[in-house]
Structures are given as structure tokens and as C-alpha cells.
């Protein structure tokens, strides 16, 4: 039985998503919670492995339960007519405890062919940045990065939109052996909200390691006047990791949403993605 889980978390006190021995991670915490419910170990597959300090509002994962584990879920239904798969989210929230920094917002039996990672067609992130216009809000210190001075949001937005498209983003990624850095950046925009906070919306078919925070860092350099709008394209097309700008802090970054095709296209999308990743050793 494959279960889809919709997940949200404050990444401040996690060492990223991926399970690591002796370290507190989102995956490790969630797997331990579900294991208590089903009575044995489980393993999650996630849409996007976020780094240490990165948050999520719309993370998606799936887990495959054995017949024995599923029987344990069904056995706990009692007399109340309830969807067993849908009850998992509530039970996990009970194990995680009140005011937990990670929660499961929804659980459901996954459609046929669904794969949280390979069926996804896009991921959307948001980055919050406060310059002197917004000032420092201590209540948002965990999800907003603060910078000095005033940034030119119009120049930042122009620079962001110039990067959209299918490109090799090696200049904006932390390299990993035998991993492709070719991505399709579907949308990238900057606006100020009502409080003066700079908000970036970044959407792509997938992201390589530290890509969003590097894209943000490039635009901040433009906003500060240290780089011109056109420089970001030049740096991108150089396809070489650059030191012309800083990679911004993880605290400002949140995974907002993961997009999937219609249910009847899920299996085909997963097969297509696996084939592409295998051909590029990603």
C-alpha cells in the first residue's frame, strides 16, 4: 500500500531532510513517528531533499507499507467509519506532539503510478529577504534573511526573469559527482509585499544542490549594484561555479508546493524522469 503524505516543517533545528546517523533530520523524525504506529521500520521517498535550515509548507513524500503494517493501520480503526489511509496524518501528528516543528498535513492512498520524486513536474520555492525598507522582525527571524542597505527590487526582478528557461545552471549549483546541472527554470520573480519584505518566487522542473539560494544571491548582488542585470546571464553561460556573489542563508527559503500531472499520467511521468536521470547519472 503506497501512501502519499503532505508535509510542512520549520527547518531551523533540523539537519536537512535526509536521514543521517546521530543527527536530527526531517526524514528521520517522520519515519520514527510512523514506525511507532505501524510497529516496524519504514522508508520515505520525498519530492525534494531540502538542506539544513530550509523550511517546507508543501513538501510531498510517499511511503510503501507492507501488508502487516497496513493491517495494523486498519486494526486501529475501531468502530468509527474512517478512511485508514487518511487517518495516518492525524496519528502521526499525535506522535509528533503539540507544537512540533514538523507535521503531516494530509495523508491518502496514492494513485496508481504515483512517485513523490519522479512523478513531480515542478517544485516552487519562496525566499523572504528583508532589507532596510522592511527592517528586522524578530517574529520572522527563522524564515527571513536580513541584509543591510536598500535593494533595487526592479533590477533584481529583471535579472531573475533573464535566467528563465532550459539551461545548464552549473554556475548556480554546488557540484556533485556525475550529477547533471541542466534544469528548466520555469519562473523567477521578485516583488515587495505590503510590509516591504522582498519575496522571490522560484519554480523549476527540479533544482540542483543550493541552486535557489545561489539564484537569490546573484539577484541580491544586482540589487546592491555590485553586478549588472546582464551579468547573471553571462555567469550562467560560463557554466562554472563563481565567487561573484554569495549563496544566501537557508533560513529565508521555503518549499511551497510540488506539482504533479493528472493521475493517469503519473506513471508515464515517473518513467520519463527516471530515464532522463539515468541517462545523465543524476
GINOR-V587776 format. One record per pair of residues at least 6 apart in sequence whose C-alpha atoms are under 8 Angstrom apart, sorted by the first residue. I is the first residue (numbers start at 1). J is the second residue. Records with the same first field share a line. If there is no record, write none. Layout:
I=J / J
This chain:
1=64 / 65 / 66 / 67 / 70 / 109
2=62 / 63 / 64 / 65 / 109 / 110
3=62 / 63 / 64 / 65 / 85 / 107 / 108 / 109 / 110
4=60 / 61 / 62 / 63 / 107 / 108 / 109 / 110 / 116
5=60 / 61 / 62 / 63 / 89 / 104 / 105 / 106 / 107 / 108
6=58 / 59 / 60 / 61 / 104 / 105 / 106 / 107
7=56 / 57 / 58 / 59 / 60 / 61 / 102 / 103 / 104 / 105 / 106
8=55 / 56 / 57 / 58 / 59 / 102 / 103 / 104 / 105
9=26 / 55 / 56 / 57 / 101 / 102 / 103
10=53 / 54 / 55 / 56 / 101 / 102
11=26 / 52 / 53 / 54 / 55 / 56 / 101 / 251
12=52 / 53 / 54 / 55 / 142 / 251
13=24 / 53
14=24 / 25 / 26 / 52 / 53
15=23 / 24 / 25 / 26 / 51 / 52 / 53
16=25 / 26 / 49 / 50 / 51 / 52 / 53 / 54
17=25 / 26 / 27 / 28 / 49 / 50 / 51 / 52
18=25 / 26 / 27 / 28 / 49 / 50
19=25 / 26 / 27 / 28
20=28
26=102
27=44
30=92
31=41 / 42 / 43 / 44
32=41
33=92 / 95 / 96
34=42 / 92
35=41 / 42
37=72 / 73 / 91 / 92
38=69 / 70 / 72 / 73
39=69 / 72
40=69
42=63 / 64 / 65
43=63 / 64
44=61 / 62 / 63 / 64
45=61 / 62 / 63 / 115 / 116 / 117
46=59 / 60 / 61 / 62 / 116 / 117
47=59 / 60 / 61 / 116 / 117 / 118 / 120 / 258
48=59 / 60 / 117
51=210 / 250
52=250
53=250 / 251
54=250 / 251 / 252 / 253 / 254 / 255
55=143 / 251 / 253 / 254 / 255
56=254 / 255 / 256
57=254 / 255 / 256 / 257
58=255 / 256 / 257 / 258
59=255 / 256 / 257 / 258
60=116 / 258
61=116 / 117
62=110 / 115 / 116
73=84 / 85 / 88
74=84
77=84
85=107 / 108 / 109
86=106 / 107 / 108 / 109
87=107
88=107
89=104 / 105 / 106 / 107
90=104
92=103 / 104
93=103 / 104
96=102 / 103
111=263
112=263 / 266 / 267
113=263 / 266 / 267 / 268 / 270
114=263 / 266 / 267 / 270
115=266 / 267 / 270
117=270
118=269 / 270 / 271 / 273 / 274
119=260 / 261 / 266 / 267 / 268 / 269 / 270 / 273
120=205 / 258 / 259 / 260 / 261 / 269 / 270
121=205 / 206 / 258 / 259 / 260 / 261 / 269
122=203 / 204 / 205 / 206 / 258 / 259 / 260
123=203 / 204 / 205 / 206 / 207 / 255 / 256 / 257 / 258 / 259
124=201 / 202 / 203 / 204 / 255 / 256 / 257 / 258
125=201 / 202 / 203 / 212 / 253 / 254 / 255 / 256 / 257
126=199 / 200 / 201 / 202 / 253 / 254 / 255 / 256
127=144 / 199 / 200 / 201 / 216 / 252 / 253 / 254
128=143 / 144 / 145 / 197 / 198 / 199 / 200 / 252 / 253
129=144 / 145 / 146 / 147 / 197 / 198 / 199 / 252
130=136 / 144 / 145 / 146 / 147 / 196 / 197 / 198
131=146 / 147 / 148 / 149 / 150 / 151 / 197 / 198
132=147 / 148 / 149 / 150
133=150 / 196 / 197
134=195 / 196 / 197
135=146
136=146
142=251 / 252
143=251 / 252 / 253 / 254
144=251 / 252 / 253
145=248 / 249 / 251 / 252
149=224
150=224
151=220 / 223 / 224
152=222 / 223 / 224
153=190 / 191 / 192 / 198 / 223
154=190
155=222 / 223 / 229
156=190 / 219 / 220 / 222 / 223 / 229
157=188 / 189 / 190 / 191 / 219
158=229
159=219 / 222 / 229 / 230 / 232
160=188 / 189 / 190 / 215 / 219
161=187 / 188 / 189
162=230 / 233
163=185 / 188 / 232 / 233
164=184 / 185 / 186 / 187 / 188
165=184 / 185 / 186
166=182 / 183 / 184 / 185
167=182 / 183 / 184 / 185
168=181 / 182 / 183 / 236 / 237 / 239
169=181 / 182 / 183 / 211 / 236 / 239
170=181 / 182 / 236 / 239 / 240 / 241
171=235 / 236 / 237 / 238 / 239 / 240 / 241 / 242
172=210 / 211 / 212 / 214 / 215 / 236 / 241 / 242
173=181 / 208 / 209 / 210 / 211 / 214 / 241
174=208 / 209 / 210 / 211 / 241
175=209
176=209
178=280 / 281 / 282
179=280 / 281 / 282
180=280 / 281 / 282
181=208
183=204 / 205 / 206 / 207 / 208
184=204 / 205 / 206
185=202 / 203 / 204 / 205
186=202 / 203 / 204 / 205
187=201 / 202 / 203 / 204
188=200 / 201 / 202 / 203
189=200 / 201 / 202
190=198 / 199 / 200 / 201
191=198 / 199 / 200
192=198 / 199
193=199
200=216
202=212
210=247
213=247 / 248 / 249 / 250 / 253
214=245 / 246 / 247 / 248
215=247
216=247 / 248
217=245 / 246 / 247 / 248
218=232 / 244 / 245 / 246 / 247
219=232
221=227 / 245
222=228 / 229
235=242
260=266
261=269
